[in-house]
């Protein structure tokens, strides 16, 4: 098989890029979950401040500052995701231009496999944690004893849901965006990489052949012509198993 039609993981750079691609979803996921945690803590601190400084909130006589909480969420959603977004865009460009298109293919393969598994795991695990917390509304039987809200098992499920919500609402769904965006960036830079890293099977062969054009028509008034002044140049460009032929007379 020609070199431009397969990815050889026996090559050291391709194998290294494969493992690097497999690590990207984990890095992206950790940054996304940390961003959610930091934004949530900032929101909690703002709510506590308003309870301390604005009297009558619990009684309904005081008006909370809703805009402060909205500003915290908006600012965190933009600033905290700049680094994960930069990693998603820059990593395929860096791998492609420094290690070549074949290594970039290995990088995308590793990121795709790892990202799909991470996305499925986080969506299912997050949903399980969330449902475990909600199940205490109707009561959960544990070792023959029923437990409801505000019980110790319910408090433990709430703690677990603090991880489950970022899993199913943030990190898990973002794996789809991560894989798609890296693939699109790789497709955009593919023509440039093809020019910078030509394959070995791209060859141009030129051959000049002299031909004679003879008219053998024996009809009335026909003449025999022997013309050897024309030359034909046949140029064949080999690209994989396909030939692109052009004939110039």
Secondary structure by P-SEA (a helix, b strand, c coil): cccccccccccaaaaaaaaaaaaaaaaaaaaaaaaaaaaaaaaaaaaaaaaaccccccccccccaaaaaaaaaaaaacccaaaaaaaacaaaaaaaaaccaaaaaaaaaaaaaaaaaaaaaaaaaaaaaaaaaacccccccccccccccccaaaaaaaaaaaaaaaaccccccaaaaaaaaaaaaaaaaaaaaaaacccccbbbbbbbbbbbbbbcccccbbbbbbbccbbbbbbbbbccccccccccc
